[in-house]
Structures are given as structure tokens and as C-alpha cells.
Amino acid sequence: MPRLRRNLAELRVDEVATRIVEDSIIVQPLGAIEQHGPHLPLNTDVLIANAVATAAVEQVGEEIDAWLLPPLAYTRSNEH
């Protein structure tokens, strides 16, 4: 799989200053760390969110100047 070229975390600080502009769109994958039964890992939601966000930025990133951030795991799950 080719490396995503629009990954904000892989830019150097001088590149951020020149490539991220007022109209840039920053995509933040967000998913929970929670149980999904004995057959799936706890980070299933994070993996899915990151895959969807990566695909979206790969598809339209050049056209609308979208950039991907690393996924963020954030959880509150009262039902588990």
C-alpha cells in the first residue's frame, strides 16, 4: 500500500507553515477503545475511523486540500 502523502504528522514544521493554509481541511479520526466481544480487538473503532478518514483524504485530499491527523482514541462507554 502506498504511503499517504497528505499526512500532517509526517510534515516538518517548515512544511506546515507553507502547506497548511486557511482553507485547508484537517481530518481527525476519532474512535473508542472498548470491548466488542471476544473476537475483536479493543481498538476496533479507532481502526475503522482511521481507515475511513485515510480513504477520504486519499480520494479528495488534493482537490480540497485535506490533511489527515493521527487517530485519537477517546472513550466513554457506560454500557460496557
Backbone as JSON Lines, residues from 0, in Angstrom:
{"i":0,"aa":"M","n":[0.84,-1.18,0.0],"ca":[0.0,0.0,0.0],"c":[0.89,1.25,0.0]}
{"i":1,"aa":"P","n":[0.67,2.17,-0.93],"ca":[1.48,3.39,-0.97],"c":[1.21,4.27,0.26]}
{"i":2,"aa":"R","n":[2.23,4.98,0.67],"ca":[2.12,5.86,1.82],"c":[1.27,7.08,1.5]}
{"i":3,"aa":"L","n":[0.41,7.48,2.42],"ca":[-0.43,8.66,2.24],"c":[0.45,9.9,2.23]}
{"i":4,"aa":"R","n":[0.35,10.71,1.2],"ca":[1.18,11.9,1.08],"c":[0.61,13.1,1.83]}
{"i":5,"aa":"R","n":[-0.61,13.01,2.29],"ca":[-1.25,14.16,2.94],"c":[-1.45,13.89,4.43]}
{"i":6,"aa":"N","n":[-0.42,13.32,5.05],"ca":[-0.44,13.02,6.47],"c":[0.25,14.16,7.21]}
{"i":7,"aa":"L","n":[-0.51,14.95,7.94],"ca":[0.02,16.14,8.59],"c":[1.15,15.81,9.56]}
{"i":8,"aa":"A","n":[1.06,14.7,10.26],"ca":[2.07,14.33,11.25],"c":[3.43,14.03,10.62]}
{"i":9,"aa":"E","n":[3.47,13.77,9.33],"ca":[4.73,13.47,8.66],"c":[5.41,14.71,8.08]}
{"i":10,"aa":"L","n":[4.76,15.86,8.19],"ca":[5.37,17.1,7.7],"c":[6.38,17.63,8.71]}
{"i":11,"aa":"R","n":[7.39,18.33,8.22],"ca":[8.29,19.07,9.1],"c":[7.63,20.41,9.44]}
{"i":12,"aa":"V","n":[8.11,21.06,10.48],"ca":[7.48,22.3,10.93],"c":[7.53,23.37,9.83]}
{"i":13,"aa":"D","n":[8.59,23.43,9.05],"ca":[8.66,24.42,7.98],"c":[7.67,24.1,6.86]}
{"i":14,"aa":"E","n":[7.38,22.82,6.65],"ca":[6.4,22.44,5.64],"c":[4.98,22.8,6.09]}
{"i":15,"aa":"V","n":[4.7,22.65,7.37],"ca":[3.37,23.02,7.88],"c":[3.1,24.49,7.6]}
{"i":16,"aa":"A","n":[4.09,25.33,7.82],"ca":[3.93,26.77,7.62],"c":[3.61,27.13,6.18]}
{"i":17,"aa":"T","n":[4.08,26.33,5.22],"ca":[3.85,26.66,3.82],"c":[2.73,25.86,3.16]}
{"i":18,"aa":"R","n":[2.4,24.69,3.72],"ca":[1.41,23.83,3.05],"c":[0.03,23.87,3.68]}
{"i":19,"aa":"I","n":[-0.06,24.17,4.96],"ca":[-1.36,24.26,5.62],"c":[-1.79,25.72,5.59]}
{"i":20,"aa":"V","n":[-2.89,25.98,4.9],"ca":[-3.37,27.35,4.72],"c":[-4.76,27.49,5.33]}
{"i":21,"aa":"E","n":[-5.3,28.69,5.27],"ca":[-6.59,28.98,5.89],"c":[-7.71,28.06,5.4]}
{"i":22,"aa":"D","n":[-7.69,27.69,4.13],"ca":[-8.75,26.86,3.57],"c":[-8.48,25.35,3.68]}
{"i":23,"aa":"S","n":[-7.36,24.96,4.26],"ca":[-7.06,23.54,4.42],"c":[-8.08,22.89,5.35]}
{"i":24,"aa":"I","n":[-8.37,21.64,5.08],"ca":[-9.29,20.86,5.92],"c":[-8.46,19.8,6.64]}
{"i":25,"aa":"I","n":[-8.57,19.79,7.96],"ca":[-7.84,18.83,8.78],"c":[-8.82,17.75,9.23]}
{"i":26,"aa":"V","n":[-8.52,16.5,8.92],"ca":[-9.4,15.37,9.23],"c":[-8.84,14.64,10.45]}
{"i":27,"aa":"Q","n":[-9.66,14.55,11.5],"ca":[-9.25,13.9,12.75],"c":[-10.04,12.61,12.95]}
{"i":28,"aa":"P","n":[-9.44,11.44,12.71],"ca":[-10.13,10.18,13.01],"c":[-10.3,10.04,14.53]}
{"i":29,"aa":"L","n":[-11.49,9.68,14.96],"ca":[-11.8,9.57,16.38],"c":[-12.53,8.26,16.62]}
{"i":30,"aa":"G","n":[-12.04,7.47,17.56],"ca":[-12.69,6.2,17.85],"c":[-12.53,5.82,19.31]}
{"i":31,"aa":"A","n":[-13.39,4.94,19.75],"ca":[-13.39,4.5,21.14],"c":[-12.48,3.28,21.33]}
{"i":32,"aa":"I","n":[-12.01,3.13,22.55],"ca":[-11.34,1.91,22.99],"c":[-12.35,1.22,23.9]}
{"i":33,"aa":"E","n":[-12.96,0.16,23.41],"ca":[-13.98,-0.54,24.19],"c":[-14.09,-1.97,23.7]}
{"i":34,"aa":"Q","n":[-14.74,-2.79,24.48],"ca":[-14.87,-4.19,24.11],"c":[-15.95,-4.38,23.04]}
{"i":35,"aa":"H","n":[-15.68,-5.32,22.16],"ca":[-16.62,-5.7,21.11],"c":[-16.82,-7.21,21.09]}
{"i":36,"aa":"G","n":[-16.64,-7.82,22.23],"ca":[-16.75,-9.27,22.31],"c":[-15.38,-9.91,22.22]}
{"i":37,"aa":"P","n":[-15.33,-11.24,22.33],"ca":[-14.05,-11.95,22.38],"c":[-13.34,-12.05,21.03]}
{"i":38,"aa":"H","n":[-13.98,-11.65,19.95],"ca":[-13.43,-11.86,18.61],"c":[-12.77,-10.62,18.0]}
{"i":39,"aa":"L","n":[-12.89,-9.45,18.63],"ca":[-12.34,-8.22,18.05],"c":[-11.43,-7.51,19.06]}
{"i":40,"aa":"P","n":[-10.44,-6.76,18.56],"ca":[-9.58,-6.01,19.48],"c":[-10.3,-4.79,20.06]}
{"i":41,"aa":"L","n":[-9.78,-4.29,21.16],"ca":[-10.38,-3.13,21.82],"c":[-10.36,-1.89,20.93]}
{"i":42,"aa":"N","n":[-9.38,-1.78,20.04],"ca":[-9.27,-0.57,19.22],"c":[-9.99,-0.68,17.87]}
{"i":43,"aa":"T","n":[-10.98,-1.52,17.77],"ca":[-11.72,-1.7,16.52],"c":[-12.28,-0.38,15.99]}
{"i":44,"aa":"D","n":[-12.88,0.42,16.86],"ca":[-13.46,1.69,16.41],"c":[-12.38,2.66,15.9]}
{"i":45,"aa":"V","n":[-11.22,2.66,16.54],"ca":[-10.12,3.52,16.1],"c":[-9.61,3.07,14.73]}
{"i":46,"aa":"L","n":[-9.47,1.76,14.54],"ca":[-9.01,1.23,13.26],"c":[-9.97,1.59,12.13]}
{"i":47,"aa":"I","n":[-11.26,1.45,12.38],"ca":[-12.26,1.77,11.36],"c":[-12.25,3.27,11.06]}
{"i":48,"aa":"A","n":[-12.24,4.1,12.09],"ca":[-12.22,5.55,11.89],"c":[-11.0,5.98,11.09]}
{"i":49,"aa":"N","n":[-9.84,5.41,11.4],"ca":[-8.63,5.77,10.68],"c":[-8.68,5.31,9.23]}
{"i":50,"aa":"A","n":[-9.22,4.12,8.98],"ca":[-9.33,3.62,7.61],"c":[-10.26,4.49,6.77]}
{"i":51,"aa":"V","n":[-11.39,4.88,7.34],"ca":[-12.35,5.73,6.62],"c":[-11.74,7.11,6.36]}
{"i":52,"aa":"A","n":[-11.12,7.7,7.37],"ca":[-10.52,9.03,7.21],"c":[-9.38,9.0,6.19]}
{"i":53,"aa":"T","n":[-8.56,7.97,6.24],"ca":[-7.46,7.84,5.28],"c":[-7.99,7.72,3.86]}
{"i":54,"aa":"A","n":[-9.01,6.9,3.66],"ca":[-9.6,6.74,2.33],"c":[-10.19,8.06,1.83]}
{"i":55,"aa":"A","n":[-10.84,8.8,2.71],"ca":[-11.43,10.08,2.31],"c":[-10.36,11.07,1.89]}
{"i":56,"aa":"V","n":[-9.3,11.18,2.66],"ca":[-8.23,12.12,2.32],"c":[-7.51,11.67,1.05]}
{"i":57,"aa":"E","n":[-7.31,10.38,0.88],"ca":[-6.69,9.89,-0.36],"c":[-7.55,10.22,-1.57]}
{"i":58,"aa":"Q","n":[-8.86,10.16,-1.42],"ca":[-9.76,10.38,-2.55],"c":[-9.88,11.86,-2.92]}
{"i":59,"aa":"V","n":[-9.97,12.74,-1.94],"ca":[-10.27,14.15,-2.24],"c":[-9.22,15.12,-1.71]}
{"i":60,"aa":"G","n":[-8.15,14.62,-1.13],"ca":[-7.16,15.48,-0.49],"c":[-6.58,16.55,-1.38]}
{"i":61,"aa":"E","n":[-6.16,16.17,-2.57],"ca":[-5.57,17.15,-3.49],"c":[-6.6,18.18,-3.95]}
{"i":62,"aa":"E","n":[-7.81,17.72,-4.17],"ca":[-8.87,18.58,-4.7],"c":[-9.31,19.65,-3.7]}
{"i":63,"aa":"I","n":[-9.44,19.27,-2.43],"ca":[-9.95,20.23,-1.44],"c":[-8.93,20.55,-0.35]}
{"i":64,"aa":"D","n":[-7.67,20.18,-0.54],"ca":[-6.59,20.44,0.41],"c":[-6.89,19.86,1.79]}
{"i":65,"aa":"A","n":[-7.21,18.58,1.82],"ca":[-7.48,17.88,3.08],"c":[-6.21,17.21,3.59]}
{"i":66,"aa":"W","n":[-6.04,17.21,4.91],"ca":[-4.88,16.62,5.57],"c":[-5.34,15.72,6.69]}
{"i":67,"aa":"L","n":[-4.65,14.6,6.87],"ca":[-5.0,13.62,7.89],"c":[-4.15,13.78,9.13]}
{"i":68,"aa":"L","n":[-4.8,13.79,10.29],"ca":[-4.12,13.73,11.58],"c":[-4.05,12.28,12.04]}
{"i":69,"aa":"P","n":[-3.18,11.96,12.99],"ca":[-3.19,10.61,13.56],"c":[-4.51,10.35,14.29]}
{"i":70,"aa":"P","n":[-4.94,9.1,14.38],"ca":[-6.2,8.8,15.07],"c":[-6.11,9.12,16.56]}
{"i":71,"aa":"L","n":[-7.24,9.51,17.11],"ca":[-7.35,9.82,18.53],"c":[-8.32,8.84,19.16]}
{"i":72,"aa":"A","n":[-7.87,8.16,20.2],"ca":[-8.74,7.23,20.93],"c":[-9.35,7.99,22.1]}
{"i":73,"aa":"Y","n":[-10.67,8.05,22.13],"ca":[-11.38,8.78,23.17],"c":[-12.59,7.96,23.55]}
{"i":74,"aa":"T","n":[-12.76,7.7,24.84],"ca":[-13.78,6.74,25.23],"c":[-14.59,7.19,26.43]}
{"i":75,"aa":"R","n":[-15.86,6.99,26.32],"ca":[-16.76,6.95,27.45],"c":[-17.85,5.97,27.04]}
{"i":76,"aa":"S","n":[-17.91,4.87,27.72],"ca":[-18.82,3.82,27.32],"c":[-19.5,3.25,28.56]}
{"i":77,"aa":"N","n":[-20.58,3.88,28.97],"ca":[-21.29,3.46,30.18],"c":[-21.92,2.08,30.05]}
{"i":78,"aa":"E","n":[-22.27,1.68,28.83],"ca":[-22.98,0.42,28.67],"c":[-22.07,-0.81,28.72]}
{"i":79,"aa":"H","n":[-20.78,-0.61,28.84],"ca":[-19.87,-1.77,28.89],"c":[-19.3,-1.92,30.27]}
